[in-house]
C-alpha cells in the first residue's frame, strides 16, 4: 500500500473513532478549487486542549491562506469542540508559520531546544520547536 493510501485510511479511521480525537481536512483554493494543503485538529480530552496544525503547498504561500486556516481552526476548536485551550507547534526557522500564529493572537509559550529528531538518508539532525497557545478567555 502506498504512503498516501495509508494516510487516507488513517484519516478515515480517525473520523470513525469514538470519541473522535483527530480531525483532518483538505484545504481547497477558493480560486480554482485545487487542493493546496491540509489542516488538522488533535483533541486531548484530559486537558481540554486542541492542537492545531496545517501543511500548505508552496503555491498557497503568501496569500493569506495560513492565517485564514488558523483562525478557522481556532474558532472551530472553541465554538464547536468547546475546548479551553488551543495550541500549535512550529519550527523556529519557519518565520512565516510563527508570524501567522502571532497574527492570530496566539502567544509563544515555549522554545524547546533540539526537541525534534529528523532522519534523512541515514543522517540524524535535531531541530528546535516553538509552542504557541491561546485560551478561550483570551479571544
N, C-alpha and C positions, 0 to 999 in steps of 0.2 A: 504494500500500500504506500502511495506517495505521501510525502510530508503534508501537503495541502489537504489531502483527504483525511489524514489523521486529525489534523487541526479542526476540520469541519465536523467530523464525528464527535470530537471533544466538545465543541461549541453546542451541538445539538443535544448531547447527553447532559450538559450543564443546564440547558433550558428545562429539562425534564426532572432535574433534581428537586427534592422537597426537603427542607426549604431551599429555594433557589439561592445559590451563592454567587455564581458568575453570570454576568450579563455582557455579552459581546455583540456589537453592532457594526455593520458596514457603514462607511462614510461615503456618501454619494455627492458628486459635484452638482450644484444647482444648475449650472450652465448646460452641461451635456449629459447628465445622468450617469457619468462614468464613475466607477469605484475608485476613490483616491486614498482610501485608508480604512482604518478600523478604530473603534474605541471600546473601552471596557470598564466595567464596574465590578469590583470584587467586594462582597459583603463579609464583615466579621460580626456575627450576631452577638458574640460575647462582649465586644467593646462598642457595639452600636456605631461602627465606623465603616465607611465606604472608601475603598482605594480606587482611584480613577487613573486611567491612562489612555494613551492613544498612539497610533502609528499613522503618520501622514506621508504619502508618497511625495517625492520632490516636486512634482507638478502642482501640488497644492500648497507649497510653502509661500509665505509672504502675502497671502490673500485673505487673511482673517479667519480661515477655517479652524485653526487650532484654538483660537480664542472663543469662537462660536461653539465648538465642540466642548471645550472645558466648561463654559458657562452652562451649557445644556446638561452635561454630566453632573455638575454641582446641583443645579435646580432639580433634576430628576432624583438625585440621591436624597435631598432634603424633602422635597414636596411629595414624592411618590413612595420612596422607600423609607421615609421618616427616620433617617439616621441622625445622630447627634453631631457627628464629625465626618468630614471628607478630607482625605489626604492623597498625596501624589508623590512619586519619586522621579528623579531625573539625574542625568549625568551633569556635573558642574560645567563641563566643556560645551554642553548643549545650551548655549545662551538663549537661543530662541525659545526653548521649552520653559526655562525658568522665568523668562520675562513674561510669557503667557500666563503662567501660574500667578505671578505677582500682579499682572494686569487684572486678573480675576479675583483679586483681594485675598489670595492665599498668602500665608506668611511662612517664611523659611524657619523651620524648627530645628533642623539638624544638618550637619555636614559630616557624613561618615567617611573616614579615610580608608581607602583600599577595601571597600566592602564587597564589590562585585568581581567575581572571577570569570575571565573570558579565556577560552581555549580556541586557538585558531592555528591550523597547520602544525599542531603539536607544541606550539608556543603558548605559555600562560602569561596573561597580564592581569593586573589588578587595577580596578578603577574606583574612584570616589563616587559617592552618591549623595544627593541632596533630598531632604524630605520637607515637603510643604503641607500645610493644613489650614482648614477654616472650620469654625464651629457654626452650627445653625444660628446661634445667637449673634454671630458677627456679620451676617449677611446684610 
